[in-house]
Amino acid sequence: MPHRLEKLNELIKELIGQIILKEEEFGLGVLVTVMGVKTSEDILHSNIFISVFPTEKGKFVLEKLSRHIYGLQQQLNKKLQMRPVPKIRFALDTTEAQAQELDKIM
């Protein structure tokens, strides 16, 4: 992955994390963490991987973020000093759940 793309991924991760923390409310005891960002080579799309605790709230959080994606995208557009700004999509990061499953098996 080119260095520029890595820097962009880290910047988007930081900015989206700040925006979600400031703008979104998921209820008492729900913790949402931006685990990573993967931006396409053409810089048109970014997949944002989130982790949710408790894991049972993952679908709820993903649906809420999807409903508010337009506003989140606008916030990112304002903060990111580049054009074009990648279009964002959210996905659940399942690596933690997979690690827990492996621990149970072992």
N, C-alpha and C positions, 0 to 999 in steps of 0.2 A: 504494500500500500504506500503510495507516495506520501512524503512528509507533510505536504500541504493538506492532504485529505485527513491525515491523522490529527493535525492541529484543528481542522474544522470540526471533526467529530468531537474532540475534547471541548471545544468552545460551545458547540450546540448542547452537549451534555450538561455543561455548567449553566448555560442560560435557561434551558428548559427546566432544569432542577429548581432554579430560582423562581421562574414563572409559576411552576406548579405549587411550590411552597407558598408563594404570595397570593395566588389567585384561586386555587382550588381548595375545597373542604370535603373530606371524605368521611367524616364522622370520628367519634371518639375511639381511640385505640387503633386506628388504621394508619399504617406507615407505608409511604410510597417512596421508592428509591429509584433514581435513574441509573441503571446498571451499565448502559453502553449505548453508543450510537453507531450505526453503519450507514454511511452515505455512499450513494452510487458514484461510479467513476465520472459520470457526466455532471455530477453535483445537482441533479434535478430532484432527487428523492432522498430522504433520510428516514431510516427505521430506528425508532427509539425504543429500547428495551427497558422495561420497568420491572421491579420486584415489588410485591405487595405482601405485607404482613398484617393480619393473618392471611394465609394463602387462599382461604375460602372467599375473601373479598376481591380476589383478582378480577373476576368477570365484571363485577359491579364497577370497579375502578376503571377498567378498560372501556366499558360502555360510557361512563361519565366523561372520560377524556375524549372519546370519539365524538360525543355530542358537543363538546366545547372546543373541538379542534380548530374551528375557524378563528375564534378569539385567541387561542394559543398561538396559531400561525401568525396572526397579526402582531402579537406581542414580540414574537421572534423576529419578524420582519423589521420592526422598529429598532431592535437591539443589535441586529447583525448588520454590520456595515459592508455589505457585499450584494451584488446582483448577478445572477438570480439567487434568491434564497431558496434552499431546497424545501420541497413540500414534505411535511412531516406525517408520519404514521406511527402509531403506537402498537407494541406487541409485548406480551408477557415474557419475561426472561425465565426460562424453565430450568436453568442450570442448577439453581439451588435445590429445587424439588428433586431433580435427578440425583444430585449428590446425597440427599437424605434417603432416597430409595436405595442407593448403593450401600449406604451405611446400614440400613435395615437388613439387607441381604447378607452382608458380611457379619 
